[in-house]
Amino acid sequence: LGINRSVATVFGSGNGNLSAVQQGSNTIVYVENGIPGLQTGENILATLTNFAVRNFTAADVVFF
């Protein structure tokens, strides 16, 4: 997944980091607001359909 550096620069759980969470059979990739987990109002960047979050790591992200 390619992410522009103006959106996020690191994969993690801190405020402004790129993060991912399982929702049903999909993985939601979003920008963390500093409160752990996907909250209302966070910026969702991608929905990976039928993809387990455990398979999505920082190695799957390219910041450009």
N, C-alpha and C positions, 0 to 999 in steps of 0.2 A: 504494500500500500504506500503510495507516494504522498507525502504531506509537505506542503509549503512551510518553510521556517517561520513565516509570519503568523501561522496558525498555532504551531507548537514546535518545540525543539527536542523534546525528550519523551520517552515512553516511561510512565511511572504513575504514582498515585498523588503527587503533589499538585497544588494549584497551578493551572495552566499546562499541566502535562497531558499527553495523549494517553488515554486509558481504554480498556475494553471490558465488557460485561456480557454474560450469557443472558439472553432473553428468549425463552422457549428453545427452539432449535437454531436460533440465529445468534450471531455475535454483533453487538453494537459497539462501534468505535466512536469515542467522543473526547472532548476536551474537559478535563477534570476541573471542577470549581473549588476544590479544596475540602469538600465534604465527601468522605468515601462513598463510592457507589454512584450510579446514574441518578441524578436529581432532575426535577422539572426545571426547564430553562437552560440546561447545559447544551452546548453545541454538538449535535450529532453529525459526524463526518461521513460515516459509512455504516451500512448494514450488510453483514456477510451472511447470506442466506444459507441455511443448513450447514453451518460451520461452527465447530465447538471452540469456545473461547480458550480452552486449555491448549489449543493448537496455534494460538495467535500470540506471538512474543515480539519483543523489540527487534528481533532479527527479521521480522516481516515488514518493518517500517523503514522507509528511506525518506530522510528529511532533505529537501532541496531548496 
